[in-house]
Amino acid sequence: MHGVFEGNRESPDRISRIKSSRIAMITIEIIVNKLNSVPETLLIEVLSFIRDTKSKSAQISKPSDFQRIAGLHEGQILISDDFNDSLPDEFWLGNE
């Protein structure tokens, strides 16, 4: 069915991004409200934690110049023939 508002529909991806953005803003508001009643010494610790976390995150996301070498450790790891077989119900139910 083609309606007048057909062209105004948001894509599921865009809706998801909007919801995530709203959740992030609510989270930020909660954090800011909590920080309003925190002593300055604790605020300094929080700021330090945020900076450290952002720094670590940036280091992890940097691409590495390290080049992998295929087959370098060939034969060093053994995988059993039944590796891809389904696990029994007892395993999932904790009845082993």
Sequence and secondary structure as in RCSB ss.txt:
>XXXX:A:sequence
MHGVFEGNRESPDRISRIKSSRIAMITIEIIVNKLNSVPETLLIEVLSFIRDTKSKSAQISKPSDFQRIAGLHEG
QILISDDFNDSLPDEFWLGNE
>XXXX:A:secstr
   TTGGG   HHHHHHHHHHHHHHHHHHHHHHHHTTS HHHHHHHHHHHHHHHHHHHHHHS       TTTTTT
S    TTTTS   HHHHHT  
